[in-house]
Amino acid sequence: MVLDNRLGNYLIYAECKKFAPNRPVGVSIISDLSGRVNADGATAGLVITTSYFSPDAKNFTEKIKHKMSLADYLKLEDWIRNGL
């Protein structure tokens, strides 16, 4: 996803996971995307899931919150209803 606004141009990598409601997205997926973001010089990463994120995934993301965002089922539902 490329964003272009008054503040500049941004390259955001997004990864979507359609997981069962009882299967969390783990830290390895976040870590892998973070590595690709850094290697390619992207601005940030975003992981979206129909499920939820494991505690380890949330803790890892907290350390790199300026480069990575998470959107779980509840946030995704809010985006669909109210727009980004």
C-alpha positions in Angstrom: 0.0 0.0 0.0 1.4 3.4 -0.9 0.1 6.5 0.8 0.8 9.9 -0.6 -0.2 13.0 1.4 1.0 16.4 2.5 3.5 14.9 4.9 5.2 12.7 2.2 5.1 9.3 0.6 4.8 6.1 2.6 5.2 2.5 1.7 3.3 0.2 4.0 3.5 -3.5 3.8 0.3 -5.3 4.8 -0.1 -9.0 5.6 -3.6 -10.5 6.1 -4.3 -13.7 7.9 -7.7 -15.5 7.8 -7.4 -17.6 11.0 -10.0 -19.5 12.9 -11.4 -17.5 15.9 -9.5 -19.7 18.3 -6.1 -19.6 16.5 -4.0 -16.5 17.3 -1.5 -14.9 15.1 1.9 -15.6 16.6 5.1 -13.5 17.0 6.8 -15.3 14.0 4.5 -13.6 11.5 5.1 -10.2 13.0 8.8 -10.8 13.2 8.9 -11.9 9.5 7.0 -8.9 8.3 9.2 -6.6 10.4 12.3 -8.1 8.8 10.9 -7.5 5.3 9.9 -3.9 6.2 13.4 -3.2 7.4 15.2 -5.1 4.5 13.2 -3.3 1.8 13.2 0.2 3.5 9.4 0.3 3.8 7.9 2.9 6.1 5.9 0.4 8.2 4.0 -2.9 8.4 0.5 -3.8 9.2 -0.8 -7.3 10.1 -4.6 -7.8 9.8 -6.4 -10.9 11.0 -9.9 -12.3 11.4 -8.6 -13.8 14.7 -6.5 -12.2 17.4 -2.9 -11.8 18.3 -0.9 -13.8 20.9 0.6 -12.1 23.9 4.1 -12.6 22.5 3.0 -11.0 19.2 1.6 -8.0 21.1 4.7 -7.6 23.2 7.0 -7.8 20.2 5.0 -5.2 18.4 5.1 -2.9 21.4 8.9 -2.7 21.0 8.5 -1.6 17.3 5.2 0.2 17.5 6.5 3.1 15.3 7.1 0.6 12.5 4.3 -2.0 13.0 0.6 -2.0 13.6 -1.8 -4.8 14.4 -5.5 -5.0 13.5 -7.5 -7.9 15.0 -11.1 -9.0 14.3 -12.6 -6.2 16.5 -10.5 -3.5 14.8 -11.2 -4.9 11.4 -15.0 -5.0 12.1 -14.8 -1.3 13.3 -13.0 -0.3 10.1 -15.7 -2.0 8.0 -18.5 -0.3 9.8 -17.0 3.1 10.3 -14.2 3.4 7.7 -10.5 3.7 8.3 
